[in-house]
Amino acid sequence: MTRLTDHLIVISFDCLSEHDVPLLRELPNFKAFIEKSSYCTQVETIYPSVTYPCHATIVTGNFPNKHGIVNNTFIQPGRISPDWYWHRSHIKGTTLYDEAKKAGMKTAALLWPVTAKSSIDYNMPEIFANRPWHHQVPVSLFNGSPGYQLEMNAKFGRLRNGLRQPELDDFVLASTVETIKTRKPELMLIHFVDLDSQRHMYGFSSAEATAALHRHDQRLGSIMEAIKAAGIEEDTTVVILGDHSALDESKVVKLNVLFRERGLIQTNSSGKVTDWKAYCKSCDGSAYVYVKDPYDLVTKNAVSELLTELAQDEFNGIEKVITGQEANAKGADGTAFRMLEAASGFYFSEAVQGQYIEEVTEQDAQTKKYTFACHGYSPEKEGYHTVFFAAGKGIRPGMEVRSMHLVDEGPTFARLLGLDLGDTDGRILEGILDI
């Protein structure tokens, strides 16, 4: 297969939305990029529309039920902080970076989800210390490229402030610029989280979110300058994309509180889950309901009756209840007993204590107990699209794609690099390619 570009740089601005496009067209670096790009401002995301399944979809071209990353975190009732799908080994099938590596290409990734312990040459995986005896630095080093990460930390570690934003993205940017100039990777995946963090904490259209977009514009400008400085501008394709949008919310739905009251979840004196028959696993704007024993008809009937009752009143925060089979048809985890969609203004928590519905307060957001905006909602929600812009070698400029799906991105990237991801759920966007 003919290779259309020598270098592909994919920049994921987490939570970049269709509603951001008017501002992007005014910001200098985004404006200049968009004017020479082919693009889609109506990209349909996946279900559930949370970060890790989305980014696994981007590099595989498949829905979550096929690539296996069905949520951000594992089902671990009783864990205060469940483990995330950090590792490459959780992805079923091949990925864009695997195929690039097989073809002898130089690869790099910075905080790209689900890449821990992958074969990427220069890898700074998104992973954090999730045990009291763990420390962030060795956890990152052990799961990525040690020498590369030590070099980036030595040069730019002063920019970081733990996992806090915008400092973390500032560190990622400095490392990105250095990597482009000194390594010139043929495939580079970059994940910026500043915008997503601000929207969670302050709301979708908050001043803090707008400020993050301005910072992203500066980051984009720095990356484009680095490409020029590296002497690879004419041979490079750059893609800017989002993984999902977000919606404002002010109320938390805690279904596990009702499961505990009905004896479907057991806790100890401190409120920690010790056993369960049914469990609501949050995807923020949606949720899976799992039944521990698939043959436990008593529990299934109890859950069905409760959900039917709750769904009759919009003030209970549940807009829709679908079966595991129906969830599977949408690309989500078909092993779940039920999948729930939150009503407008609501999202789901896995908490087992307190009230079934709780209001989000300013203090909750500051302590990161709850948020003011989130994602995970159904891609069928109105005004919930993300975006895609591509420019450079191998891209026909000025082509508008009216509609596309997140699963289409991986196959299109593979085609640009002359690679094949096999039988994917997505299609190649041939109309934007200069073949």
C-alpha positions in Angstrom: 0.0 0.0 0.0 1.4 3.4 -1.0 2.5 5.6 2.0 1.0 9.1 1.8 3.1 10.8 4.4 6.5 10.5 6.1 5.4 11.8 9.5 1.9 11.7 11.2 1.4 13.7 14.3 -2.0 13.2 16.0 -2.9 15.8 18.7 -5.8 14.9 20.9 -7.3 17.9 22.8 -9.4 16.0 25.3 -13.0 17.2 25.4 -12.7 19.4 22.3 -16.3 20.0 21.1 -18.3 21.1 18.1 -19.3 24.1 20.3 -15.6 25.2 20.4 -15.3 25.7 16.7 -16.4 29.3 16.5 -13.7 30.3 19.0 -11.1 28.1 17.3 -11.8 29.9 14.1 -10.8 33.2 15.9 -7.7 32.0 17.7 -4.6 32.6 15.6 -3.0 29.2 15.5 -6.2 27.2 15.2 -7.5 29.6 12.6 -4.4 29.2 10.4 -4.5 25.4 10.8 -8.3 25.1 10.0 -8.0 27.3 6.9 -5.6 24.8 5.3 -7.3 21.6 6.6 -9.9 19.1 5.7 -12.3 18.7 8.6 -15.4 17.5 10.2 -17.2 19.4 13.0 -19.8 16.7 13.5 -17.8 13.7 14.6 -19.9 11.1 16.4 -18.2 9.6 19.4 -18.6 6.2 20.9 -20.7 4.8 23.8 -19.7 5.2 26.6 -18.0 8.5 25.5 -15.2 8.4 28.1 -11.5 9.1 27.5 -9.9 5.6 27.5 -12.4 3.8 25.3 -12.3 6.8 22.9 -8.6 6.8 22.6 -8.5 3.0 22.1 -11.0 3.5 19.4 -9.0 6.2 17.7 -5.9 3.9 17.3 -7.9 0.7 16.5 -10.8 1.8 14.4 -13.1 -0.4 16.5 -15.9 0.1 19.0 -15.3 -0.7 22.7 -17.0 -4.1 22.6 -14.4 -5.2 20.0 -11.2 -3.6 21.3 -12.1 -4.4 24.9 -11.6 -1.0 26.6 -15.3 -0.6 27.7 -14.7 2.0 30.4 -12.0 4.2 32.0 -11.7 2.0 35.1 -12.2 -1.7 36.1 -15.1 -3.1 38.1 -13.5 -3.0 41.6 -16.2 -2.5 44.2 -14.7 -1.5 47.5 -11.7 0.2 46.0 -11.6 4.0 46.7 -9.7 4.5 43.5 -10.3 1.7 40.9 -7.4 0.9 38.5 -7.7 2.2 35.0 -7.2 0.5 31.7 -3.7 1.8 31.5 -1.9 -1.1 29.7 -1.7 -1.9 26.0 -2.3 -5.6 27.0 -6.0 -4.7 27.6 -6.6 -3.8 24.0 -7.7 -6.8 21.8 -6.3 -6.9 18.4 -3.8 -4.6 16.8 -3.3 -0.8 17.0 -1.9 1.9 14.8 1.3 2.1 16.7 1.8 -1.7 16.7 1.5 -1.7 12.9 3.8 1.3 12.5 6.4 -0.5 14.7 6.1 -3.7 12.6 6.8 -1.5 9.5 10.0 -0.2 11.0 8.6 3.3 11.8 9.8 5.3 14.7 7.0 5.9 17.2 6.3 8.3 20.1 3.4 8.8 22.5 2.9 11.3 25.3 0.2 10.6 27.8 -1.8 8.7 25.2 -4.2 6.5 27.1 -3.9 2.7 27.2 -0.2 2.6 26.1 1.6 1.5 29.3 4.1 -1.3 28.5 3.5 -1.0 24.8 6.2 -1.3 22.1 6.2 2.5 21.4 9.8 3.7 21.0 9.5 6.9 23.0 6.6 6.3 25.4 5.5 8.5 28.3 2.2 6.7 29.2 -0.7 8.1 31.0 -0.6 6.2 34.3 -0.6 7.3 37.9 0.4 5.8 41.3 -2.7 4.1 42.6 -1.4 2.4 45.7 -0.2 4.1 48.9 3.2 2.5 48.5 3.6 3.6 44.9 5.5 6.7 43.7 4.6 8.5 40.4 8.1 8.6 38.9 9.0 4.9 39.1 5.4 3.9 38.1 5.8 6.0 34.9 9.3 4.8 34.2 8.4 1.1 34.7 5.5 1.4 32.3 7.1 3.5 29.5 10.4 4.2 28.0 12.8 4.8 31.0 15.7 6.6 29.3 13.4 8.9 27.3 11.3 9.8 30.3 14.3 10.5 32.5 15.6 12.8 29.8 12.3 14.7 29.5 12.0 14.9 33.3 15.5 16.2 33.7 14.9 18.9 31.1 11.3 19.9 31.8 10.2 18.3 35.1 10.3 21.7 36.7 7.2 22.7 34.7 5.1 20.0 36.4 3.0 20.3 39.5 2.0 16.7 40.1 -0.9 15.8 38.0 -2.4 19.3 38.1 -3.4 21.3 35.1 -2.4 23.4 33.2 1.2 22.5 34.4 1.0 18.9 33.3 0.1 19.9 29.7 2.9 22.5 29.8 5.3 19.6 30.6 3.8 17.5 27.8 4.1 20.3 25.3 7.8 20.9 26.2 8.5 17.2 25.8 6.6 17.1 22.5 8.6 20.0 21.0 11.9 18.4 22.1 10.8 15.0 20.7 9.8 16.4 17.4 13.1 18.3 17.0 15.5 15.5 18.2 13.6 12.3 17.3 11.5 13.2 14.3 9.0 10.3 14.9 7.1 8.9 11.9 4.1 8.4 14.2 3.5 10.6 17.2 0.4 10.6 19.5 -0.1 13.4 21.9 -2.8 13.8 24.5 -3.6 17.1 26.2 -6.0 17.1 29.2 -6.2 20.8 30.3 -9.6 21.6 28.7 -11.2 18.4 30.0 -10.0 19.1 33.5 -11.3 22.7 33.5 -14.7 21.6 32.2 -15.0 19.0 34.9 -14.2 21.4 37.7 -15.8 24.6 36.5 -18.4 23.8 33.8 -18.5 23.5 30.0 -18.6 27.2 29.1 -16.7 28.5 32.1 -14.0 31.2 31.9 -11.5 28.5 33.0 -12.4 26.3 30.0 -12.1 29.3 27.6 -8.7 30.0 29.1 -7.7 26.4 28.4 -8.7 26.8 24.8 -6.4 29.8 24.5 -3.6 27.8 26.1 -4.2 25.0 23.6 -3.9 27.5 20.8 -0.5 28.5 22.0 0.5 24.8 22.4 -0.6 24.2 18.8 1.5 27.1 17.6 4.6 25.7 19.5 4.1 22.3 17.9 3.8 23.7 14.4 7.0 25.8 15.0 8.8 22.7 16.2 7.8 20.9 13.0 9.3 23.7 11.0 12.5 23.8 13.1 12.9 20.1 12.6 12.9 20.5 8.9 10.0 18.1 8.3 7.2 20.5 7.6 6.7 19.5 3.9 6.7 15.8 4.8 4.3 15.9 7.8 0.6 15.4 8.4 -0.9 17.0 11.5 -4.3 16.0 12.9 -6.2 17.8 15.6 -9.1 16.0 17.2 -11.3 15.6 20.2 -12.5 12.4 21.8 -15.9 13.5 23.1 -17.8 16.6 24.1 -19.2 17.3 27.6 -22.5 18.4 29.2 -23.1 20.5 32.3 -24.6 18.7 35.3 -25.6 19.6 38.8 -26.9 16.4 40.4 -25.3 13.1 41.1 -27.2 9.8 40.8 -26.0 7.1 43.3 -27.8 3.9 42.3 -25.5 1.8 44.5 -27.1 3.5 47.6 -30.4 1.9 46.6 -28.7 -1.4 45.8 -27.2 -1.4 49.3 -30.6 -0.5 51.0 -32.1 -3.5 49.2 -29.4 -5.9 50.2 -27.7 -6.2 46.8 -24.5 -4.6 48.1 -23.0 -5.4 51.5 -20.7 -3.0 53.3 -18.7 -3.1 56.5 -19.0 -0.6 59.4 -16.8 1.9 57.6 -19.0 1.8 54.5 -16.6 -0.2 52.3 -18.1 -2.7 49.9 -17.4 -6.3 51.1 -19.7 -8.2 48.7 -22.2 -7.5 46.0 -24.9 -9.0 43.8 -25.6 -6.0 41.6 -23.3 -3.0 41.1 -23.7 0.3 39.2 -20.4 1.0 37.4 -20.2 4.7 36.5 -19.2 6.0 33.0 -20.2 9.5 34.3 -23.0 10.4 31.9 -24.0 6.8 31.5 -23.5 3.7 33.7 -23.3 -0.1 33.4 -25.3 -2.3 35.8 -23.6 -5.6 36.4 -25.0 -8.7 38.1 -22.3 -10.7 39.7 -23.9 -14.1 39.1 -25.3 -14.3 35.5 -27.7 -17.1 36.7 -29.1 -15.0 39.6 -32.6 -14.4 38.4 -33.8 -13.1 41.7 -31.3 -10.3 41.6 -31.9 -9.6 37.9 -35.7 -9.3 38.6 -35.1 -7.0 41.6 -32.8 -4.7 39.5 -35.3 -4.7 36.6 -38.2 -3.7 38.9 -36.2 -1.0 40.6 -34.9 0.5 37.3 -38.4 0.4 35.7 -39.7 2.3 38.8 -37.0 4.9 38.7 -37.2 5.6 35.0 -40.8 6.6 35.3 -39.9 9.8 37.1 -37.4 12.2 35.4 -36.4 13.6 38.8 -34.7 10.3 39.5 -32.1 11.2 36.9 -32.4 8.2 34.6 -33.4 9.1 31.0 -33.1 5.6 29.5 -32.5 2.0 30.4 -31.3 -0.5 27.8 -30.4 -4.2 28.0 -26.9 -5.6 27.6 -27.8 -6.8 24.1 -28.9 -3.3 23.2 -25.7 -1.9 24.7 -23.6 -4.3 22.7 -25.4 -3.2 19.5 -24.2 0.3 20.3 -20.6 -0.9 20.7 -20.6 -0.8 24.5 -20.1 -3.7 26.9 -22.6 -6.4 26.1 -21.7 -8.4 29.3 -23.5 -5.7 31.4 -27.0 -6.6 32.5 -28.3 -3.1 31.9 -26.9 0.2 30.6 -28.3 3.5 31.9 -28.3 7.0 30.3 -28.4 10.0 32.7 -31.1 12.6 32.2 -30.2 16.2 31.5 -28.3 17.8 34.4 -27.4 14.4 36.0 -24.5 12.0 36.0 -23.7 8.7 37.8 -21.4 8.0 40.8 -20.5 4.6 42.3 -20.8 5.9 45.9 -22.7 3.6 48.2 -23.3 6.1 51.0 -25.5 9.2 51.3 -28.6 10.1 49.4 -29.7 8.6 46.1 -29.6 12.0 44.5 -27.2 14.7 45.6 -26.7 18.3 44.5 -23.2 19.3 43.3 -21.9 22.3 45.3 -18.9 24.6 44.8 -17.1 22.9 47.6 -17.7 19.5 46.0 -16.0 20.6 42.8 -13.0 22.2 44.7 -12.4 18.9 46.6 -13.0 17.0 43.4 -15.7 15.0 45.1 -18.1 15.8 42.2 -17.9 17.8 39.0 -19.9 20.5 37.2 -19.6 18.9 33.7 -18.8 15.5 32.4 -19.0 13.1 29.4 -19.8 9.5 29.0 -23.2 10.3 27.6 -24.8 8.7 24.5 -23.5 10.0 21.2 -27.1 10.3 20.3 -27.4 13.3 22.6 -28.1 16.5 20.6 -25.1 18.9 20.2 -22.7 16.3 21.6 -20.3 15.9 18.6 -16.5 16.3 18.7 -14.2 17.5 15.9 -11.5 16.4 13.4 -9.1 18.6 11.4 -6.2 17.3 9.2 -3.7 19.2 7.2 -0.3 18.6 5.5 1.2 15.9 3.3 -1.3 13.5 1.9 -4.4 15.6 2.8 -6.5 17.5 0.2 -7.1 20.9 1.7 -10.5 22.5 2.1 -12.6 19.3 2.1 -15.5 19.4 4.6 -16.8 16.0 5.8 -20.4 16.4 6.8 -20.4 13.5 9.2 -18.1 10.8 10.4 -17.5 8.5 13.3 -14.6 8.2 15.8 -14.0 4.7 14.4 -13.1 6.2 11.0 -10.0 7.9 12.3 -7.8 4.8 12.9 -8.3 3.4 9.4 -7.6 6.8 7.9 -4.4 7.2 9.8 -3.3 3.8 8.8 -3.9 4.6 5.1 -1.8 7.8 5.5 1.1 5.7 6.7 0.6 2.9 4.2 -0.6 0.5 7.0 -3.6 -1.8 7.4 -5.5 -2.2 10.7 -7.4 -5.2 9.3 -11.2 -5.6 9.5 -12.2 -2.5 11.5 -15.6 -1.0 12.4 -14.6 2.2 10.7 -13.9 3.3 7.2 -11.1 5.2 5.4 -12.0 8.9 4.8 -10.8 8.6 1.2 -12.3 11.9 0.2 -9.8 14.0 2.2 -6.8 12.0 1.1 -4.5 13.1 -1.7 -4.1 9.7 -3.4 
